[in-house]
Amino acid sequence: MRKSLMLLALGTLLYHTSCTSKKESSKPEASTFLVTNPVKSDTTITENYVCQIHSIQHIELRAQEKGYVQKIFVDEGQFVKKGQLLFQIMPNLYEAEKQKAQADANFAKIEYENTKILADSNVVAANELAMARAQYEKAKAELSLASVHLQFTEIRAPFDGILNRFHVRQGSYVEEGELLSNLSDNTKMWVYYNVPEAEYLDYKTKSENEKKSEVELVMANNQTFKYPGVVETIAADFNHETGNIPFRATFPNPDGLLRHGETGNVVMKVPYKDAIIIPQKATFEILDKKYVFVIDKNDQVIQKEISLKAELPHLFIVDNGLSTDDKILLEGIRMVKDGEKIHYEVENPHQVIKNLDMYAE
């Protein structure tokens, strides 16, 4: 009987020990989370803006006199030199007017010279000489005017450039002021793009005392134009409807690749001094607001709202809400709750940034 009781007690003890061991082995180990600090550093972000590309000179060539287009000396898309003859308006009428004006001027000159001889001999009064002189000056002015009208029948290139398509053909009748074609000087290109007010203020604040900023141009085929441009002008006023202000950058175009009317994207680098930088993966979003988990002095995770200034690959530049003394949760954001106490290890923030590609989810 005694032996049976001892065996029963021993079995009970073993069963209790076994259950206790199972419970202890099934209890989860405490997780250790990776924590890091924000970094303060000088950096540069890249902003992209849709742009319009314009020739440095792009003008309309219009008829200065009415008449028939007698001759077209060039072709569409042709490069022309300054002073080159492009269009000829039939000059017959204007040649006749010039000949008449020339004859009138010759006659007035003879009248004036004869009157002067008589005036020198006191045969006629000084007033008659003055009248003859005035008639002669008037005739010369009319001759000059006729010469200008005749000259206007020739449309010449005012500068070196490329002709656009023609709006008239040989034999067309044109009125004074009618559009004939366009001429573009593409040696340099003006590239216009709109910058939001906040980014304009950042640009002016960071580049006010520096030399003109260089920008790049990404063309419509997603290729980067090989010559950098320079920001030269900023418009005086903001567009109150869009909140943007126009910038103008000038690009050299020695190969003639860029043409008036093209589109693309301007890539502008904006420097940030002493920027507070954190990994993007340390943030989460609630109702369009950004948050991080900050570790307090009691090792508790505290949800904290932050505002952002700019974005880099895998990184955010923080505007408000964090300092370099804060410890932020880097991994396991979905595994913790606000106010929860955690075990963590602090990783060097520079090493974290260096290995972001490895950490990226």
Secondary structure by P-SEA (a helix, b strand, c coil): caaaaaaaaaaaaaaaaaaaaaaaaacccbbbbbbbbbbbccbbbbbbbbbbbbccbbbbbbbccccccccccccccccccccccccccccaaaaaaaaaaaaaaaaaaaaaaaaaaaaaaccccaaaaaaaaaaaaaaaaaaaaaaaaaaacbbbbcccccccccccccccccccccccbbbbbccbbbbbbcccaaaaaaaaaacccccbbbbbbbccccccccbbbbbccccccccccccbbbbbbbbbccccccccbbbbbbbbbbbbccccccccccccccccbbbbbbbccccbbbbbbbbbcccccccccccccccccbbbbccccccccccbbbbbbbccaaaaaaacccccc
